[in-house]
Amino acid sequence: MSGSGDSAAFAFVSRWELSAPRQPVWDALVDFNAWPVWWPGLESVIETIHGDAEGIGQKATAVWRGPVGYSLKMAIEAVERVHPDFLRGVATGDVVGEGTWTLGTTGDDWTSIEFDWNVRANRKWMEFLAPVARPLFVSSHDHVMKEGAEGLAKHLSADLRDFSASVE
């Protein structure tokens, strides 16, 4: 998405590794309503559509706050779930695009998590400032994701062995 030269488009990749089996990690990730309990950057979640028995079609409005004080409001809809390996959702609102969570297991029963977030800023001030504020947006995203990794580890009484974040 960002290869087009659009400074308001981002292809974020975050990788986490937790000392927890994949099933509890999966359970925590699919329980979007509980994310504010363990994810400090998430101010609120309001489920607007419950979704089917597998959670497909679940939709919620979420408000995220970064470390520099601005908030992002978006609707997120679950569009694909492959238990316990893969989640995909689409976002509309202050950012538009999609995110995928991919879970794996390492040889020592740790769970690897990769979150790919391909979005475009959809607020006029963000679009306007993106050419100069892009590093700030990237840093803010990385901070929120690291808080999520640490929060999930604490929530699951697990260790966080690895965290990395990158953007294209």
Summary of the structure (lengths in Angstrom):
residues: 168
radius of gyration: 15.4
end to end distance: 8.7
largest distance: 46.6
contacts: 514
relative contact order: 0.27
helix: 30%
strand: 45%
